[in-house]
Amino acid sequence: MKNNRLILNLIERKGVVFIGDLLLIILSLRMFLNNALDEPFRTVKNDIIVYSFGIFLFFFLAYVLDFYNLEKNRIREVISKSIFVTAIFSLVVFLFTMFLFDASYWRGALLIFIFFTPLQILLWRLFFHNIFKLIPTTKKVLHIFDDVKISENAREIINGKEKESFYQVKISFDIHKDNYRPLLEDVFDKIDAIILNVTDYDVIPSKLSKSIVHAIEQGKEVLSYTSFYENVYEALPIQTHTHSFYELLQLKNKRIRFVYRIFSFIVNFLLSLGIGIVFFVCIPFVWFFNLFLNRGPLFYKQKRVGQFGKEFEVYKFRSMVTNAEKDGAKMATKNDARITVFGKFLRKFRVDELPQIVSVMQGNMVFIGPRPERKVFADQLIEITPFYNVRHLVKPGITGWAQVKYKYGENLEDSVKKLEYDLYYIKNRSVTLDLRIIFKTITTVLFSRGQ
């Protein structure tokens, strides 16, 4: 019997939000063109240009600023992101038309456009947030596994231990121990998705394989645990799935496209120029305040592990007391007593990171990549997980996917968790992912969030 339970899954939910946003943005642009822009500038060509630019701009901002991350859909985030994204959108659209067409405007209608657009998107998102709670989105999962040791932790992760996953394990099945016949007869009509968490797909019984194929034909979702984790958490499950190395990284399929290489070169050049200027401007100010609030050397340098495991020296503005490691190497924590008063300010606004531009100019680092670690900690992490050295396939970066996705790292456990995001980045490097990291880094610095 086919399961007819109505479920609005995550992709469908995002589709509804997308359509609602699109209609409201078109309505907002129409109001702007009809009421705010003087008639002499109204031509079909100009209208098409404004509509195209406005729609592209909104969804570009929405993508890089994670506006469609419905897994983190708390009221506070709904309000802040709605206002932030649409305020930037309406202001940039106004500036775009002003510079492109040298147009004149009706001030009242222009102010309505600038302030009404964020309001209407906010109201729509709040409506969606509350009304669509009535429609179920969580899929009932059949979790098929072959390793009892990893099954319990994997079950918690599927159920959303760390973030809303929209999956819930209802039935677990050990292919080595459980009786297959009751599963064949009763279970498949009670679930919406199947997650395969097995080391060797060849050990799946042939009857079970046929039933899984039949489940696909019925429209049920079937995916591997690695695919589930990567899609939901945007990371790779090295802590709960360490036995499936090639499925995790797909190194044989790794390819960096020519367009991405050009983009990466342009980003590094432009940011090196811009941040280099900021760095040299900041030096006298940091030096002056150091005299009173952070006595000691202006800079400190440390050896870090770079590409292919080669060590290099990284430079930072000193934010700790001069004898911070007299008792040996220790990871910095969020409220570390070794950080000086002025050092807290430097860290809060990431000013202490600026001297790393020297390492970028030397070719040892890039702007986007895994953060470089000290060898003493890298060696410890290699003992914990065999995957750690894989992050050294690429040059380390000043910012990266782990830095914008995970909290401040304070211990080796946090470093292992961040490795999941680093490996995801290595596997999925692209122009769009780099743009997301750049914009997330900007918002992190502006609002003093994360690491």
N, C-alpha and C positions, 0 to 999 in steps of 0.2 A: 504493500500500500504506500502510495507516494505521500510524503509529508507536505501538507499545504499550509503550514503555519507561516503567516506573514512576517517577514523579517526585513527590516531596512538596514542593510549592512553598511559598513563604513564608507565604501566607495559610492553607494547609492546616496547616502546621507551627504557626502561631499558634493555629489552631483546636484542635489536639491539646493544646497547653499550656493553653489556656483551659478545656477540658473537665476536664483533670487538676486544675487549680487549683480549679475550681468544686466538684468532688467532694470534694477535701480540705478546702475551707473549710466545706462543709456538714457533713462528718464532724467537723471541729473544733468547730463551733457546736453540733452534737448532743451531743458529749462535754461541752461547757461547760454546756448546759442540763440534761443528765441527771445530771451528777455534781457540778457546782460550785454550782448554784443550789438553795437550799432548796425543798422540795416545796410549801409554801404559796404560793409565787410562780409555780408552774408552772401556767399556763392556756394554752389553745389560742391565745387572743388574744396573750398575752405572747410565746409561742413564735414566732408569725408575725411579730410586730414585731421580735424579735431576729434571726430568720433574714433578714428583708428588709433590715434596717439593716446587718447584718454583710456580706451579699453585696454590697450596694450600696457599702459603705465600702471593701471590699477592692478591687473593680474600679475604683472611683474613684481610689484611691491608686495602683493599678497603672497606670492610664492616665496620670495627671498626672506620675507619677515614671518613666514610660517603661519599665515592667517588661516590656512586650511588644516592646521593640526588640531583636529577635533578630539584627539585623545586627551589633550590638555584643554578642557573646555570649561574651566571655572569662570564664574561670573566676573571676577576681577579681570581675568585675562580677556574675556569677551569685550568688556568695556574699554580696556586700555588699547587693545589691538584695533578695535573698530575706529576709535577716535584717531589713533596715531596714523594708521594706514590711509584713511580717507582724508584726513587733514593734509597730509603730504600730497595726496592725489589732487585735491581741489586747488591747492596753492600752486602746484607745478603746472596744472592745466592752464590756470590764469596767466602765469609767467610765460608759458609756451606761446599762447595766442598773442600776448602783448609784444613779445620780441619778434615773432614770426610775421605777424600781420600789421604791426604798428597800429593796432586798433584802439578805438575809444569805447568806453563802457558806461552803462547805467549803474551808478554806485549801489543803489538799493538792491537791484537784482543781483549784482556781483556779490554783495555781502550775504545775500540769501543763499546763493550757490555755495560759497565757501563754508558757511556755517550749517546749512541745511543738509549738505551731502553727508558729513559725518553722522549727523543726527539720524537720518533715515537708514543708513547702514547699521548703526547701533541698534535702533528699534527692531530692524529685521533680524539681526543676530540674537537679540534677547527673545524675540518671538520664537525663533527657531529653537533656541536653547531650552525654552520651557515647554512649548507645544509638542516638540518631537521627543520629549521624554516618554510620551504615551505610546510611542511606536517602538517595539523591541528591536534592538540592534545586536544583542549578544547571541552568538551562535553556540549551540550545544555541540560539544566536540567529543568524538571518539578518539582517544589517545592510544595509539598502537606503539608499543615499545619492546625492546629486547634486552634492556639493561636496567635492573631494579635500582641500582645505585644512583642513576641519574634521573630516574622517572619522577621521583617525588619533587625535586627541585624544578624540573622541567614543567611539571603540572602546575606548580605555583606561578611560574613565569607565564604560562599560557593563560592562567586565570587573571593575570594582571597584577602581579605582586609589586611591580615598579611603576606601572602606568596603566591606564585604561586600555585593554587589548581588544575588547568586544568579542572575546572567546571565553567559554567556560567548559572545562572538562566535566562531562557527565558520566562517562564510562571509560575506564582504563583497561587495556587488554595486553597481557604479556604473551607474546607469540610462542614462548618456550614452555609456558605453564598452563595458561587458561584453556578451557574447553572451547573449541571453535564452533561447535554446532549451535549452542544457544545464541551465539553472536550472529551467526548466519540467519537464524530464524527471526530474532526479535529486535536486534539493536539498530539496524540501519534505518528503520522507519522512525526512530526516536531521536536521531541526531541530524545536525545541519552541516557538519564539517568533519573531516578526518585529518588528523595530523600524524604523520608517520615519523617516529623517532627511533630509527633502527640503524644499526651499524652496517648491515649487509642486507640489501633488498632481496637477495636471492633466497634468504631463509624464510621469507614470507610464504606461508602455505598457498598452494595453487588455488584452492577454493576461496581463500580470503582475497587473493589477488583478483579473481573473477568478480567477487562481490564488490570490491573497491571500484573496478571498472563499471559495474552496474550502478554504483552510487554516483559516479561521474555522469552517467547517462541520465540519471534522475535529477541532475542539476545541483548535486551536493558538491561542496568545495573539498578538494583533496590536495594537500600540500605537505612538503617535508617540514620537519621542525626548524631546520636552518632557514628555509624560505619564510616561514611564519615569523621567526625572530627578526630576520633582516627587514621584512616589510613593516613590522609593528614598531620595533625598537630602533631601526636604522643603525644597527650594530651587528656584529657577528658573535654567535654564542660560544665563545671559547671555554667558558667556565662550566657549561652544562653539555657540551657537545664536542669535547676535545678529540674524539676518536675519528672524526670525519674531516680530515685536513683538506683534502682536495675539493670536497663539496663546499667547504668554508671559503676558500680563496680562489679556486678555479684559476690557478696560476697559468695553466696552459692556454687559457682564453684571454689572458691579459693583453691589452693593446691600448696604446695611447695615441689618439688621433692627431693628425697634423694641426688641425684647428686648435686643439687644446694646447699644444706646444706653443703656438703663436700667442694664444691668450695668456698662458702662464708667463711667457717672456715679457709681454706688455705690462701685465699686472706687477711683476717684480720690478721692472724699470720705473714705472710711474710711482709706485709706492716707495721705492728706494729714494727717488727724487724728493717726493713730498715729505715723507717721514724723516729723511736726512736733514731737510731744512728745519723741521720742527725740533729735531734732536739738537742741532747746533744752536738754535735760538734758546732752548731750555737750559743749556749748560751753565751760563752765568747765573741764572735764577736758582738752579739746584745748588750750585756752589755757594751762593750767598746764604741760603737758608741752612745749608750744612754747617756753616760756621757756628750757628747758634743752637740748632736742634738735632744735629746728627754728626757730631765731631768725628773726624777721621777722614780716610781717603774718599775721594768723590766717586770713584769707580771700584768695582771688584771684578775679577775674572775667575772663571772656573772652566775645567775641562769637561766637555760633554761628548757623548757618543753620537757621531754623525752617520752619514751614508756608508753602508757596507762595514759598519763597526769602527770606522776610523775616528779617533778622538780629535777634537779641535777646541779652541778656547772661545768661550762666549763672554760677552761683556754686558754689565748692567750697572745702573746707578745703585750704589750701596744703600740698602734699606734696613740692615741689621747692625747690631753693635759690632765693633771691630774683631772681637774674639768669639764670634758666634759659634764656632765649631771647635772650641778648645777641648771638648770631650768627645770629639769624633763627628763624622758625618751624620746628619739627621735631617729628615724631610721637614720642610716648613709647614706649619699648620696655620689655620685661618686666624687664630688669635695668639700667635706665637709671641712669647715674652721677649724673644730676642729682637723683635722688630722695634725700631725707635719710633718716636712720635712723628717725626717728619717722614720716616720710612713708611708708616701707615698711609700717609697721604699719597706718597709715590706709588704704592701698591694699589690703592683704591682707584686711582685714575690711570693706572698702567704706565706711568711716567718712567718707572724703573726699568721697563722693557725697552725703551727707546734705543739704548746703546747697542742692542742686538743688530741694528742696521749695519754695523761694522762687519758682523759675520755674514750678512747677506751680500754686502759689497765684496767680501773676500771669496764668495762662492761656496761657503760652508753651509749656509742656510738659505731657505726661501721664505716667502711670507706665509704660505699655506702648506702645512704638513704636520706630521707628528712632532710634538714638542721634544727637544733633545733631553736625554736623562744623563745623570752622572753614572760613571762606570760602576761604582760601588753598588748603586741601586739596580742598574741594569743587570749585573751579574746575579743579584738576588732574585730578580724577576724571571730571569732565564731558568733558574732552578724551580720556580713555581709553575711556569707554563712554558712549554717548548715553542710556542708561537711568538714569543717576544721579539726574537731577532728579525722576524719578517718585517717589522716596522722600519728596519734599517735599509730596506730596499730603496727607499726614496729619501731625499734630503729632508732634514728636520725643518720645522717652520716656526715662525714667531707666534702664529695662531693656527688653530686646526679644528677639525670636527669634534674631537674629544673636549677641547676647551670650551666650545660654545654649547655643547650638549650635556656636559656632566658638571657636577659641583666641584668645588675646590678640592684638589687631591691632597690628602694629609697622610696617607700611609700606603703600604704596598698593595693592600686590597683595592684601594681606589685606583692605583696605577694599573692593576690587572683589569679593572672595569673599564678604564679609559682605553686600554688596549683594544677592547671590542670595537670601539668607535674608530680608533686608528686603522684597524684592519678593514673596517667597512669603507673608510675613505680610500685606502690603497686600492681596494677592489673596484670602487665605483667613481674614481676621479673623473670629473667632467667640468665643463664651463659652468653649468647651472649649480652644481654642488659648491664650487669655489665661490660663486657669487653669493650663495646663501651664507657661507662662512664669513665672507667679507662684511655683509650687512649685519649678520648676527654679532660679529665682533664690534662693529660700530655701536650697535645698541647696547651691548654689554659694557663698553667703555662709557657711553653717555649716561647709562643708568646704574653704573657701578655694580654689575651683577657678576656672579660666577668667579672663575679664576682669570 
